[in-house]
């Protein structure tokens, strides 16, 4: 199978790889949390209470590797570590914000559709 955007094999498509990395739920939630400004690790854990410490660490590293998040260590005891969106991460937020707004606007419709589907799946 080939990717319609690049005519390359889909498994090696760079667009697919990027979308897979930034499209997972933890990455998007972290980016949204950072859209309000720099945050410390503990603040991000409070903002996203159902993420484990290990997953938060792994996802922050992945986002930093992709150039979407910066990590700044301030020497102190203990060291202070702040995470923030880079310019590239902020540009991605310009794309995520409309999607998040769409989800909020259509939450009731989606919830109702799920209920209908679940009801029809169990009733027959």
BELSUL-V437348 format. One record per pair of residues at least 24 apart in sequence whose C-alpha atoms are under 7 Angstrom apart, sorted by sequence separation. I is the first residue (numbers start at 0). GAP is how many residues later the second one is. D is the distance in Angstrom with one decimal. If there is no record, write none. Layout:
i:I gap:GAP d:D
i:I gap:GAP d:D
This chain:
i:26 gap:32 d:6.3
i:25 gap:33 d:7.0
i:39 gap:41 d:6.0
i:40 gap:41 d:7.0
i:39 gap:42 d:4.6
i:38 gap:43 d:5.5
i:39 gap:43 d:6.1
i:37 gap:44 d:6.1
i:38 gap:44 d:5.4
i:37 gap:45 d:5.4
i:38 gap:45 d:6.5
i:37 gap:46 d:4.4
i:36 gap:47 d:6.3
i:33 gap:50 d:5.8
i:34 gap:50 d:6.8
i:33 gap:51 d:6.2
